[in-house]
Amino acid sequence: MNPLKFLIILVVSFIFLIFIGGFYFYSTITWGLPSFETLENPKQDYATQVLSSDGVLLDHIYRQRRVVLPFDSIPTNFINALIATEDKDFYSHWGVYARRILNATIKNLMALRLKEGSSTLTMQLARNLFFTHEVSIERKLKEAITAVLLEKTYTKKEILEMYINTVGFGRGTYGLQVASEVYFNKEPKELTLSECAFLVALLKAPEHYNGLINYEKAIERRNLVLSLMKEQNYISEYDYVKAVDVPIVFAKTNIYRKPSTLIAPHFVEMIRVQVGKDLSSRNHDIYSDGLIIKTTLNSKIQLYTKQSVEEHLKIFQNTFNKSFNWAKNTKLLEDLISKAVKNYPKYYNLSESERLELERRMKRNKNFVDSVKNVATTIQVGVIVLDATTGEILAMIGASPKFMEDHPDSKHSLNHVTQIKRQPGSSFKPFVYAAALDDGLDINTQVECGPFSYRLPSGEVWSPRGHSDCEPGETVTLSKGLAASINTVAARLITEYTSPEKVITIARRMGIQSQLRAFPSLSLGAAGEVSPYEMAAAFTGFANEGTSVSPYYINSIEDQWGNVIQAPKIKSFQKDALKPDIAQKMTKLMMGVVNGGTGYEVKKYLKNCEAAGKTGTTNDYADAWFVGYTPQLVCAVWVGFDDRRITFTGDYAYASKAAAPIFGRIMSKVYSDPHLPYKQTKFVFSFSENTDSLSASSNHYINDNFVNSDNYFLNDSGEKVYLKVSRTNKIPILFIKPKEDKI
């Protein structure tokens, strides 16, 4: 071949190879670079903040725990420490160090691997925003190009703000706002020089320098940051000497986050699930949009509620543990162990023989058996506190504090306020009494309280227990019947003076949504199951003079820039559930429960405020309730076990001991706090309590629901006894005409 021709082919081939190589290099490096639109609107996951009504952070909801911190809120000491340590020429370069990149590249090529970095803060920001942490020369080049583009798009101040809000500090935290809260339980502006230096020191290797495992390493790295600040004249010698002698004091309860240390874990979890769905339907992501959810919960009332539950259950759990005998419950224990073994992750991958062997082995494991016993016999609790007028949820305890302490993932556990339904027992009786009052009775009406039997349509005879030692024919007032929770009185009310259907209608109007069966046993709370949430909502109708309000828990929702995406609630949904005078009479009746009836334990704690309410204990002592209210607050308390086969025993099994004290403790703390807005301590009544209209036998109160009649006879005392007929249920009754009345 002609040498000249060969040379031309060689040169052309070389140029072609350079072109192909260049094209490949260009396409490889530029592929995956952020577009200009992405550069101008970088997408980062920001945690949603859930705040109490008094501004306390309840928790974050997030994929990455990061909260936006404006530049003006970033401490100067932190910025100076960051620049001194990570990028001392930050204000003079244009995104990259050309000389440092060249030196690092030569060293990396000589080592045949990426050994030395040369990243500026802007390059680190590019990595945090757009790339993975893969170690490669290709990624490094992409970072450098993107860094230059970022410098063209943003000011130095904006780059610093973005960097400080995106960088990871370990322990699942991103950004300075969350890091300062987790490590020191402080707002960023409250950080000291030493704390700023420590947080910058973390950036090199957060889990290595966090001081939780190797405190000396953390101190050494922090002091290096302080030294660099001194060398670059950000701090004086005096400031340096003073700062290096300061120990690092961590907020360990924040670092080692447990659900038991959170203010209201089940309340926040309810928001995550319910509000998250609603926001998703409106194209908002609760996990990444950095929203600010302002709730109705009051952090002080929540704290008082939690303290009250802890104080009560600490004593009550010990009492139960002493009385419960596993030796008498061996079959139950075997079943519980079997169920616990089936929760073993690989259980269903085992053969039948392997499963049996696993179960036998676990039954011999004392630690395992003890843990099963402990979980099963942990007393659970559900407590909710509402503002009676507005329906705002002020406090919520969704599970036993002991359970929360023992189980790290318990904030996602069963919420015993909203997610359980149990028979309410006698705490349901107020709806029966309200129906009876609505059908014409009065609080002083006399009702027979002796043994009672009722033949059901099936032919079966229903004979409720609980006649409070009343003799046949003996009567008590409605007030005494409810205060002493006499079952035979409630049974007579629902069968002779009103009806199950009427009771269900009243309960529905007041807020009970669960299925209720129109049986006479409904009078004892044994014909349906309800949640504490429903019971509290329904009792607002009693506390609010007949107007029931729907509970709500969100005041407003804002995006991370403060734009309102859900406006503050002006008024909750209200429904006229009872006539005002009937609601007031029910309050009078339930005050009797607290002042001298089954709710007497409340008054041991609550001495500075009037209260009304009703206890409820189920037949098998599996559930204990107290649902009550003060002039301004409504509270429902449920105490029991997740496994219904475990029940209370002994005198303490009644709701008067198991549930009522929690209500009393909560209200005592709330009404003793002068800084809370709840000052009204007495109920207001407008009805007259003096009623002489009593019947001779059935003792109905006579009102406009009864048809007048001139038919009468003289009794042994010479009094005229009139016959009247109820308009509502057609029951004929006998009525003694008071001397001063004109019929």
Summary of the structure (lengths in Angstrom):
residues: 743
radius of gyration: 35.8
end to end distance: 137.5
largest distance: 149.6
contacts: 2454
relative contact order: 0.08
helix: 47%
strand: 14%
